[in-house]
């Protein structure tokens, strides 16, 4: 994770001070980091990564969850502030509703079908009736990896412009693409807004875990996670925490245990998980050495 620490240093040294919707940040634009899975699982070691919380959130995304109570049931409270945000509560359709966030887009993207013409849109669309359909991007991509690993369209996007107003938080990690070669699979994710201290360590670990899951399901070896951080920022309120983190010497990276019985998306069904501790039966870190956690407030 030296490259992550180096990026923190670069932002602190060369970043531009900018005032955003929720406070002052220091930021750089379009920075990229690469993580080889053969080097170990990319869990930050200069502070503690809440791995099980991260895994719970990812499992909820994979299952298309939009109810914060489901995240909470698995021990994840990352979305609590967003679920209770003043701007969102009047829009929520039920208590805990997060709207059409990441997992909903991954598993139930809204597709419109012409009721009379199938998928062929006519030129007179203003007077034509369209039916809504649900499109499962994640399942579709997994099936296509198995069928044609050289496909250049192995892309999943959460950035749905027509539904941004229906989300408690517009997606920060917007889209990702898989690349297969010689029995190995890699993932490139593009993130529009990057809270480098609090959020990004979760994002790195989450997409590394997702890569391992998809690799196992499709019969490939997880190779590399690449992330492009567009607005890569550190909140001024986190400066002291970042300085504390950068003063620490990193430990060797841990290894990932992923249950070998996971062969399909159905094997990741969260309805089968009775309590948060059971997430460790699906995945956990081995030999994870880390410095103590560093407290910092999430800026919503």
Buried (B, 14 or more C-beta within 10 A) or exposed (E): BEEBBEBBEEBBEEBEEEEEEEEBBBBBEEBBBEBEBEEBBBBBBBBBBBBBBBBBBBBBBBBBBBBBEBBBBBBBEBBBBBBBBEEBEEEBEEEBBBBBBBBBBBBBBBEEBBEEEEEEEEEEEEEEEBEEEEEBBBBBBBEBBEEEBEBEEBEBBBBBEEBEEBBBBBBBBBBBBBBBEEEBBBBBBBBBBBBBBBBBBBBBBBBBBBBBBBBBBBEBEBBBBBBBBBBBBBBBBBBEBBEBBEEBEBBEBBBBBBBEEBEEBEBBEBEEBEEBEEBBEBBBBEEBEBBEEBEBEEBE
